Amino acid sequence: MDLTTPALLFPAISLLLLAYTNRFLVLAQLIRQLKQMDSEEDHSVIARQIGMLRKRIVLTKRMQAFGVLSFFLCTMSMFLLFLGFEMPGIVAFGISLVLLSLSLLYSLYEIQISTNAINVELSNFEARKEARPD
C-alpha cells in the first residue's frame, strides 16, 4: 500500500464531517424553535420531540467522534507510510475504515430517528387539521 491510498479518503471524510456539523446546527436550531413553541403547542408532542432530539444529539456526537477519529487515523496511516512503516500504516488505515463505517452506521440510525420525528410532526399537523371545524 502506498501513501495515496489513505489520501483518497481525505476529501470524503472532510465532506462527511462538514455534513455532520450541519446536522448538529440544524438540531440546535430545532431545539431553539421547540423552546419557543412550548407555550403554544401540545405538550405530549413536544415531549416526544424532546426525546428524539436528545437521542439525535447523542448519535450526532458519536458520528462526529468516530468521523474525527477516522480522519486522525487516516492521517497517522499516511504519516506511518511516509516514514516507511508499512504494516503499522496498513493497520492504522484499516482501523480508520472501521471507524468511518461506524460513523456512517450512526448516521444511518440518526436519519431513521429524524424521519420518525418528521412523522410525529405530520401526525400532529393532521390531527389538528381534522379537529378544526370547516
N, C-alpha and C positions, 0 to 999 in steps of 0.2 A: 504494500500500500504506500502511495506517495502522499506528499503534502497537499495535493489538490483535492483529494477525496473528502477530507473533513471540511475543506474550504468551500465545497459546494453547498454545505448546509448553512453557511453564514447568512446569505440573504433570506433563506426560508425561515430560519429561527428569528431573525430580526423582524421580519414582517409579522410573524406569529406573535411575538412579544408586543408589537405595536397594536395588533388586533385585540390582545388580552387587555392592554391598557385602556383601549377604547371601551371594551365591555365593562371594565371596572368603573370608568367615568359615567357610563350610562346607568349602572347600578346606583352610584352615588346620586345621580340626578333623580332617579325613580324614588329613592328614599326621601329626598327632599320634597318631591311632589306629594308623596304619601303623607308626609307630616302636615302639609297644607290641607290635604283632603280629610284629615282626621275628624274635624268638626262637621264636615259636610256629608260624608258617606256612611254606609252601613259598616258598623264596627266588626261584624263577623268576616266580611270580605277583606277588610284591612288586616285583620288578624291572620287570615290565610296568606295574604300577600307578604306580610312581615316574615312569616315562617319560611316562605320560599326565597325571599330576599336574603335572609340570613344564610340559608343553605347555599345560595348562589355566590355570596361573598366568600364563604369558606372554599367553595370549589374554584372560584377565580383566583384566590390566593394560592391554592395548590397548583393550579395551572401555571401561574406565573413563576412559582418557586421551581417547579420541575423544568419549565422552559429556560429559566436563568441557569439552573444547574447544568442542563444540557448544553447550553451555549458555553458555559465555563469549561466543561469537559471537552467540548469540541475544540476550544482554544488550546487547552492543555494538550490534546492529542496532536494538534498541529505543531505545538512547541516541542513535544517529545519527538515527533517525527523529524523536525528540523534539526534537533540535536543528535539524531541518529539512533534513538531508542525506539526501534520499530515495534517490538512486542508490547511495551507499555503504551505506546501511541495507539496501537490497534485496540488494546483493551479499553483505553480511555474513550476511544471513538465508539466502541460497542456499547459501553455504559451510557454514553451520550445519546445514542439511538434509543436505548431502553427508556431513558428519562424523557426524551422527546415523545415517545409513544405514550407514556403515562400522562404526560401533559395533554396530549390530544384526546386520550380517553376521558380525562376530567372535563375537557372542553365539550366533548360529546354529551356527557351527563348534564353539564350546565345548560346546554342547548335544550335538552329534554325538559328540564325544570322551567326554563324560560318559556317554552311552549305551553307548559301547563299553567303558568302564571297568566299568559295571554288568554287561555281558555277560561280561567276564572273571571277575568275582566269581561270577556264576551258573554259569559253566562249571567253575570251581574247586570250587564247592559240589557240583555234580552229580557231578564226578569223585570227590570224597571220599565222597559218599553211595554211589556204585556200588562203590567199593573196600572199603567197610565190610562185614564179614560180617554177615549177618542172623541 
